[in-house]
Amino acid sequence: MNTTSHTLPSAAGPVVPHVERATSMVTGQPILIRCECPLGRDHTYAEWRERFGDSAPAE
């Protein structure tokens, strides 16, 4: 049984503009995507999923 609790983005905190970091699979160059999720700091998609899990609504 999974007892991990995930917080939905709307309840996580204030919205602060930042970037979601990714890497191009073609060039290997960084890709910075403007983000305004409640994490409020630069992050990767994996970090976002770790915090909010599968229960977060799709954007």
N, CA, C and O atoms as a CHARMM CRD file, in Angstrom:
* protein
*
  236
    1    1 MET  N      0.84700  -1.18600   0.00000 PROA 1      0.00000
    2    1 MET  CA     0.00000   0.00000   0.00000 PROA 1      0.00000
    3    1 MET  C      0.88700   1.24200   0.00000 PROA 1      0.00000
    4    1 MET  O      1.83200   1.33700   0.78400 PROA 1      0.00000
    5    2 ASN  N      0.58600   2.17400  -0.86300 PROA 2      0.00000
    6    2 ASN  CA     1.35500   3.41400  -0.97200 PROA 2      0.00000
    7    2 ASN  C      0.74900   4.44900  -0.03300 PROA 2      0.00000
    8    2 ASN  O     -0.41100   4.83300  -0.18500 PROA 2      0.00000
    9    3 THR  N      1.54200   4.89800   0.93700 PROA 3      0.00000
   10    3 THR  CA     1.03600   5.87300   1.89800 PROA 3      0.00000
   11    3 THR  C      1.60300   7.26600   1.66000 PROA 3      0.00000
   12    3 THR  O      1.45200   8.15600   2.49600 PROA 3      0.00000
   13    4 THR  N      2.26300   7.45200   0.50400 PROA 4      0.00000
   14    4 THR  CA     2.84000   8.75400   0.18500 PROA 4      0.00000
   15    4 THR  C      1.72600   9.74800  -0.06100 PROA 4      0.00000
   16    4 THR  O      0.79400   9.46800  -0.81500 PROA 4      0.00000
   17    5 SER  N      1.81200  10.88600   0.55900 PROA 5      0.00000
   18    5 SER  CA     0.82500  11.94000   0.38200 PROA 5      0.00000
   19    5 SER  C      1.34500  12.96000  -0.62600 PROA 5      0.00000
   20    5 SER  O      2.48200  13.42200  -0.52300 PROA 5      0.00000
   21    6 HSD  N      0.51900  13.30100  -1.58700 PROA 6      0.00000
   22    6 HSD  CA     0.89200  14.30600  -2.57200 PROA 6      0.00000
   23    6 HSD  C     -0.01700  15.51800  -2.41400 PROA 6      0.00000
   24    6 HSD  O     -1.21300  15.37800  -2.15900 PROA 6      0.00000
   25    7 THR  N      0.55100  16.69800  -2.56500 PROA 7      0.00000
   26    7 THR  CA    -0.20900  17.93200  -2.48200 PROA 7      0.00000
   27    7 THR  C     -0.58200  18.37200  -3.88300 PROA 7      0.00000
   28    7 THR  O      0.27300  18.41800  -4.76700 PROA 7      0.00000
   29    8 LEU  N     -1.83000  18.69200  -4.09300 PROA 8      0.00000
   30    8 LEU  CA    -2.22800  19.20900  -5.39300 PROA 8      0.00000
   31    8 LEU  C     -1.58900  20.57700  -5.60300 PROA 8      0.00000
   32    8 LEU  O     -1.42200  21.33900  -4.65100 PROA 8      0.00000
   33    9 PRO  N     -1.22600  20.89400  -6.86600 PROA 9      0.00000
   34    9 PRO  CA    -0.55200  22.16700  -7.12000 PROA 9      0.00000
   35    9 PRO  C     -1.27200  23.38300  -6.57800 PROA 9      0.00000
   36    9 PRO  O     -0.61500  24.30700  -6.09700 PROA 9      0.00000
   37   10 SER  N     -2.59500  23.42400  -6.63400 PROA 10     0.00000
   38   10 SER  CA    -3.32300  24.60200  -6.18500 PROA 10     0.00000
   39   10 SER  C     -3.15900  24.84700  -4.68400 PROA 10     0.00000
   40   10 SER  O     -3.36800  25.96500  -4.21400 PROA 10     0.00000
   41   11 ALA  N     -2.78600  23.81500  -3.93600 PROA 11     0.00000
   42   11 ALA  CA    -2.64900  23.95700  -2.49300 PROA 11     0.00000
   43   11 ALA  C     -1.18700  24.02700  -2.05400 PROA 11     0.00000
   44   11 ALA  O     -0.90300  24.04100  -0.85600 PROA 11     0.00000
   45   12 ALA  N     -0.25800  24.07100  -3.01100 PROA 12     0.00000
   46   12 ALA  CA     1.15800  23.96800  -2.66800 PROA 12     0.00000
   47   12 ALA  C      1.79200  25.28800  -2.27300 PROA 12     0.00000
   48   12 ALA  O      2.79700  25.28500  -1.56200 PROA 12     0.00000
   49   13 GLY  N      1.25300  26.39800  -2.69700 PROA 13     0.00000
   50   13 GLY  CA     1.86500  27.67500  -2.35100 PROA 13     0.00000
   51   13 GLY  C      1.60600  28.72700  -3.40400 PROA 13     0.00000
   52   13 GLY  O      0.87300  28.48500  -4.36300 PROA 13     0.00000
   53   14 PRO  N      2.20400  29.89800  -3.23500 PROA 14     0.00000
   54   14 PRO  CA     1.97300  30.99600  -4.17400 PROA 14     0.00000
   55   14 PRO  C      2.60900  30.71900  -5.53400 PROA 14     0.00000
   56   14 PRO  O      3.58800  29.98000  -5.63500 PROA 14     0.00000
   57   15 VAL  N      2.04700  31.31200  -6.56200 PROA 15     0.00000
   58   15 VAL  CA     2.57800  31.17200  -7.91100 PROA 15     0.00000
   59   15 VAL  C      3.68500  32.20100  -8.10800 PROA 15     0.00000
   60   15 VAL  O      3.45700  33.40300  -7.97500 PROA 15     0.00000
   61   16 VAL  N      4.89200  31.71700  -8.42800 PROA 16     0.00000
   62   16 VAL  CA     6.04500  32.56800  -8.66600 PROA 16     0.00000
   63   16 VAL  C      6.64000  32.16200 -10.01500 PROA 16     0.00000
   64   16 VAL  O      6.96600  30.99000 -10.20500 PROA 16     0.00000
   65   17 PRO  N      6.79100  33.10500 -10.96200 PROA 17     0.00000
   66   17 PRO  CA     7.37000  32.74100 -12.26300 PROA 17     0.00000
   67   17 PRO  C      8.77700  32.16000 -12.10800 PROA 17     0.00000
   68   17 PRO  O      9.59800  32.68200 -11.35400 PROA 17     0.00000
   69   18 HSD  N      9.04000  31.07200 -12.83600 PROA 18     0.00000
   70   18 HSD  CA    10.32600  30.39400 -12.81900 PROA 18     0.00000
   71   18 HSD  C     10.41500  29.55700 -14.08600 PROA 18     0.00000
   72   18 HSD  O      9.59300  29.74000 -14.98400 PROA 18     0.00000
   73   19 VAL  N     11.37700  28.64600 -14.19800 PROA 19     0.00000
   74   19 VAL  CA    11.47800  27.81900 -15.39400 PROA 19     0.00000
   75   19 VAL  C     11.48000  26.33500 -15.04000 PROA 19     0.00000
   76   19 VAL  O     11.95300  25.91700 -13.98300 PROA 19     0.00000
   77   20 GLU  N     10.92900  25.55800 -15.97400 PROA 20     0.00000
   78   20 GLU  CA    11.06500  24.10600 -15.92200 PROA 20     0.00000
   79   20 GLU  C     12.20400  23.77200 -16.87300 PROA 20     0.00000
   80   20 GLU  O     12.18300  24.16500 -18.04000 PROA 20     0.00000
   81   21 ARG  N     13.19600  23.04700 -16.37400 PROA 21     0.00000
   82   21 ARG  CA    14.37900  22.72200 -17.17300 PROA 21     0.00000
   83   21 ARG  C     14.19400  21.37700 -17.86600 PROA 21     0.00000
   84   21 ARG  O     13.72400  20.40800 -17.26900 PROA 21     0.00000
   85   22 ALA  N     14.57600  21.34400 -19.14100 PROA 22     0.00000
   86   22 ALA  CA    14.57400  20.10700 -19.91400 PROA 22     0.00000
   87   22 ALA  C     15.84100  20.10300 -20.76400 PROA 22     0.00000
   88   22 ALA  O     16.56100  21.09900 -20.82700 PROA 22     0.00000
   89   23 THR  N     16.10100  18.98300 -21.41200 PROA 23     0.00000
   90   23 THR  CA    17.25600  18.87000 -22.29300 PROA 23     0.00000
   91   23 THR  C     16.79000  18.33700 -23.63300 PROA 23     0.00000
   92   23 THR  O     16.05600  17.35100 -23.69200 PROA 23     0.00000
   93   24 SER  N     17.21200  18.98300 -24.71000 PROA 24     0.00000
   94   24 SER  CA    16.85200  18.53800 -26.04900 PROA 24     0.00000
   95   24 SER  C     17.45400  17.16700 -26.31400 PROA 24     0.00000
   96   24 SER  O     18.65200  16.96200 -26.11800 PROA 24     0.00000
   97   25 MET  N     16.62900  16.23200 -26.75600 PROA 25     0.00000
   98   25 MET  CA    17.12600  14.91100 -27.09200 PROA 25     0.00000
   99   25 MET  C     17.87500  14.92900 -28.41500 PROA 25     0.00000
  100   25 MET  O     18.61700  13.99300 -28.71200 PROA 25     0.00000
  101   26 VAL  N     17.69700  15.96800 -29.21300 PROA 26     0.00000
  102   26 VAL  CA    18.36700  16.06900 -30.50900 PROA 26     0.00000
  103   26 VAL  C     19.74200  16.71100 -30.36300 PROA 26     0.00000
  104   26 VAL  O     20.73400  16.17800 -30.86100 PROA 26     0.00000
  105   27 THR  N     19.80100  17.85400 -29.68100 PROA 27     0.00000
  106   27 THR  CA    21.05300  18.60800 -29.59600 PROA 27     0.00000
  107   27 THR  C     21.76300  18.47900 -28.25800 PROA 27     0.00000
  108   27 THR  O     22.95300  18.78000 -28.16000 PROA 27     0.00000
  109   28 GLY  N     21.05200  18.03600 -27.22300 PROA 28     0.00000
  110   28 GLY  CA    21.63200  17.97400 -25.89500 PROA 28     0.00000
  111   28 GLY  C     21.66000  19.32600 -25.18800 PROA 28     0.00000
  112   28 GLY  O     22.14400  19.43600 -24.06200 PROA 28     0.00000
  113   29 GLN  N     21.14400  20.33900 -25.85100 PROA 29     0.00000
  114   29 GLN  CA    21.13000  21.68800 -25.29000 PROA 29     0.00000
  115   29 GLN  C     19.99900  21.83300 -24.27600 PROA 29     0.00000
  116   29 GLN  O     18.96800  21.16900 -24.38700 PROA 29     0.00000
  117   30 PRO  N     20.19500  22.70100 -23.29500 PROA 30     0.00000
  118   30 PRO  CA    19.12400  22.93000 -22.31500 PROA 30     0.00000
  119   30 PRO  C     17.93600  23.65700 -22.94300 PROA 30     0.00000
  120   30 PRO  O     18.09300  24.49200 -23.83400 PROA 30     0.00000
  121   31 ILE  N     16.76300  23.32100 -22.46100 PROA 31     0.00000
  122   31 ILE  CA    15.52500  23.98100 -22.86100 PROA 31     0.00000
  123   31 ILE  C     14.91400  24.53500 -21.58500 PROA 31     0.00000
  124   31 ILE  O     14.71000  23.79600 -20.62200 PROA 31     0.00000
  125   32 LEU  N     14.62100  25.82300 -21.57000 PROA 32     0.00000
  126   32 LEU  CA    14.00300  26.46100 -20.41100 PROA 32     0.00000
  127   32 LEU  C     12.57500  26.83600 -20.77200 PROA 32     0.00000
  128   32 LEU  O     12.34200  27.57400 -21.72900 PROA 32     0.00000
  129   33 ILE  N     11.63000  26.32900 -20.01200 PROA 33     0.00000
  130   33 ILE  CA    10.20900  26.53600 -20.27700 PROA 33     0.00000
  131   33 ILE  C      9.63600  27.38000 -19.15600 PROA 33     0.00000
  132   33 ILE  O      9.72500  27.01700 -17.98300 PROA 33     0.00000
  133   34 ARG  N      9.03800  28.52600 -19.52700 PROA 34     0.00000
  134   34 ARG  CA     8.42400  29.38800 -18.51100 PROA 34     0.00000
  135   34 ARG  C      7.37000  28.58100 -17.75700 PROA 34     0.00000
  136   34 ARG  O      6.57200  27.86000 -18.35600 PROA 34     0.00000
  137   35 CYS  N      7.38300  28.71700 -16.44600 PROA 35     0.00000
  138   35 CYS  CA     6.46800  27.96000 -15.60600 PROA 35     0.00000
  139   35 CYS  C      5.97800  28.85600 -14.47100 PROA 35     0.00000
  140   35 CYS  O      6.71800  29.70100 -13.96800 PROA 35     0.00000
  141   36 GLU  N      4.73900  28.66000 -14.08300 PROA 36     0.00000
  142   36 GLU  CA     4.16800  29.41000 -12.96500 PROA 36     0.00000
  143   36 GLU  C      3.47400  28.46800 -11.99000 PROA 36     0.00000
  144   36 GLU  O      2.46600  28.82800 -11.38000 PROA 36     0.00000
  145   37 CYS  N      4.01300  27.26700 -11.84500 PROA 37     0.00000
  146   37 CYS  CA     3.40400  26.30900 -10.92000 PROA 37     0.00000
  147   37 CYS  C      3.73400  26.69800  -9.47700 PROA 37     0.00000
  148   37 CYS  O      4.61600  27.52600  -9.24900 PROA 37     0.00000
  149   38 PRO  N      3.04900  26.12200  -8.52500 PROA 38     0.00000
  150   38 PRO  CA     3.24500  26.47000  -7.11800 PROA 38     0.00000
  151   38 PRO  C      4.58900  26.06700  -6.51400 PROA 38     0.00000
  152   38 PRO  O      4.87200  26.44300  -5.37700 PROA 38     0.00000
  153   39 LEU  N      5.42400  25.31800  -7.23200 PROA 39     0.00000
  154   39 LEU  CA     6.74900  25.01900  -6.67900 PROA 39     0.00000
  155   39 LEU  C      7.51200  26.32300  -6.44300 PROA 39     0.00000
  156   39 LEU  O      8.24200  26.45100  -5.46000 PROA 39     0.00000
  157   40 GLY  N      7.34100  27.29000  -7.34800 PROA 40     0.00000
  158   40 GLY  CA     7.93000  28.61000  -7.14200 PROA 40     0.00000
  159   40 GLY  C      9.43600  28.66900  -7.28500 PROA 40     0.00000
  160   40 GLY  O     10.06400  29.62500  -6.83100 PROA 40     0.00000
  161   41 ARG  N     10.02700  27.65600  -7.91400 PROA 41     0.00000
  162   41 ARG  CA    11.47500  27.62400  -8.13400 PROA 41     0.00000
  163   41 ARG  C     11.75600  26.83100  -9.40500 PROA 41     0.00000
  164   41 ARG  O     10.91400  26.05800  -9.86100 PROA 41     0.00000
  165   42 ASP  N     12.94000  27.02500  -9.97400 PROA 42     0.00000
  166   42 ASP  CA    13.31200  26.25500 -11.15000 PROA 42     0.00000
  167   42 ASP  C     13.31200  24.76600 -10.80400 PROA 42     0.00000
  168   42 ASP  O     13.70700  24.38100  -9.70300 PROA 42     0.00000
  169   43 HSD  N     12.86300  23.92200 -11.75800 PROA 43     0.00000
  170   43 HSD  CA    12.75900  22.49000 -11.50300 PROA 43     0.00000
  171   43 HSD  C     12.70500  21.72500 -12.80700 PROA 43     0.00000
  172   43 HSD  O     12.56500  22.31600 -13.87700 PROA 43     0.00000
  173   44 THR  N     12.81600  20.42000 -12.72000 PROA 44     0.00000
  174   44 THR  CA    12.60800  19.54000 -13.86000 PROA 44     0.00000
  175   44 THR  C     11.19600  18.96100 -13.76300 PROA 44     0.00000
  176   44 THR  O     10.53200  19.09400 -12.73500 PROA 44     0.00000
  177   45 TYR  N     10.74700  18.31900 -14.83900 PROA 45     0.00000
  178   45 TYR  CA     9.44000  17.66900 -14.80000 PROA 45     0.00000
  179   45 TYR  C      9.44100  16.55400 -13.75300 PROA 45     0.00000
  180   45 TYR  O      8.45300  16.35200 -13.04700 PROA 45     0.00000
  181   46 ALA  N     10.55800  15.83900 -13.66400 PROA 46     0.00000
  182   46 ALA  CA    10.65500  14.75800 -12.67600 PROA 46     0.00000
  183   46 ALA  C     10.49400  15.29400 -11.25500 PROA 46     0.00000
  184   46 ALA  O      9.84000  14.65800 -10.42900 PROA 46     0.00000
  185   47 GLU  N     11.08200  16.45200 -10.96200 PROA 47     0.00000
  186   47 GLU  CA    10.93100  17.05400  -9.63700 PROA 47     0.00000
  187   47 GLU  C      9.48100  17.45000  -9.38400 PROA 47     0.00000
  188   47 GLU  O      8.97400  17.30200  -8.27200 PROA 47     0.00000
  189   48 TRP  N      8.81600  17.95400 -10.42500 PROA 48     0.00000
  190   48 TRP  CA     7.41100  18.33300 -10.30500 PROA 48     0.00000
  191   48 TRP  C      6.56200  17.10000  -9.99400 PROA 48     0.00000
  192   48 TRP  O      5.70400  17.13100  -9.11200 PROA 48     0.00000
  193   49 ARG  N      6.81400  15.99900 -10.74200 PROA 49     0.00000
  194   49 ARG  CA     6.05700  14.76300 -10.52300 PROA 49     0.00000
  195   49 ARG  C      6.31900  14.19400  -9.12900 PROA 49     0.00000
  196   49 ARG  O      5.41400  13.65700  -8.49100 PROA 49     0.00000
  197   50 GLU  N      7.56900  14.31600  -8.66200 PROA 50     0.00000
  198   50 GLU  CA     7.89200  13.82700  -7.32200 PROA 50     0.00000
  199   50 GLU  C      7.07200  14.55700  -6.27000 PROA 50     0.00000
  200   50 GLU  O      6.62200  13.95700  -5.29400 PROA 50     0.00000
  201   51 ARG  N      6.88100  15.84800  -6.47400 PROA 51     0.00000
  202   51 ARG  CA     6.13300  16.65600  -5.49600 PROA 51     0.00000
  203   51 ARG  C      4.61900  16.43800  -5.59800 PROA 51     0.00000
  204   51 ARG  O      3.94000  16.28700  -4.58200 PROA 51     0.00000
  205   52 PHE  N      4.09200  16.42200  -6.83400 PROA 52     0.00000
  206   52 PHE  CA     2.64300  16.42300  -7.01200 PROA 52     0.00000
  207   52 PHE  C      2.06800  15.07900  -7.42500 PROA 52     0.00000
  208   52 PHE  O      0.86300  14.87300  -7.28700 PROA 52     0.00000
  209   53 GLY  N      2.87000  14.16800  -7.92000 PROA 53     0.00000
  210   53 GLY  CA     2.41200  12.83800  -8.27300 PROA 53     0.00000
  211   53 GLY  C      1.40900  12.80000  -9.40900 PROA 53     0.00000
  212   53 GLY  O      1.23700  13.77300 -10.14300 PROA 53     0.00000
  213   54 ASP  N      0.74300  11.64900  -9.54200 PROA 54     0.00000
  214   54 ASP  CA    -0.21100  11.42100 -10.62100 PROA 54     0.00000
  215   54 ASP  C     -1.55700  12.07900 -10.38600 PROA 54     0.00000
  216   54 ASP  O     -2.37100  12.15500 -11.30600 PROA 54     0.00000
  217   55 SER  N     -1.80800  12.55200  -9.18200 PROA 55     0.00000
  218   55 SER  CA    -3.12800  13.10800  -8.87100 PROA 55     0.00000
  219   55 SER  C     -3.27500  14.55800  -9.32300 PROA 55     0.00000
  220   55 SER  O     -4.36300  15.12600  -9.22800 PROA 55     0.00000
  221   56 ALA  N     -2.19500  15.16100  -9.81400 PROA 56     0.00000
  222   56 ALA  CA    -2.25200  16.56800 -10.24600 PROA 56     0.00000
  223   56 ALA  C     -3.01700  16.66600 -11.55600 PROA 56     0.00000
  224   56 ALA  O     -2.84500  15.82300 -12.43700 PROA 56     0.00000
  225   57 PRO  N     -3.86300  17.68700 -11.69600 PROA 57     0.00000
  226   57 PRO  CA    -4.61200  17.85400 -12.94600 PROA 57     0.00000
  227   57 PRO  C     -3.68500  18.24000 -14.09400 PROA 57     0.00000
  228   57 PRO  O     -2.68700  18.93000 -13.88900 PROA 57     0.00000
  229   58 ALA  N     -4.01900  17.79400 -15.30000 PROA 58     0.00000
  230   58 ALA  CA    -3.24300  18.16900 -16.48400 PROA 58     0.00000
  231   58 ALA  C     -3.45300  19.62800 -16.80300 PROA 58     0.00000
  232   58 ALA  O     -4.54000  20.16400 -16.58800 PROA 58     0.00000
  233   59 GLU  N     -2.42700  20.27600 -17.31400 PROA 59     0.00000
  234   59 GLU  CA    -2.54900  21.69800 -17.66300 PROA 59     0.00000
  235   59 GLU  C     -2.95800  21.86200 -19.09600 PROA 59     0.00000
  236   59 GLU  O     -3.11000  22.98800 -19.56900 PROA 59     0.00000
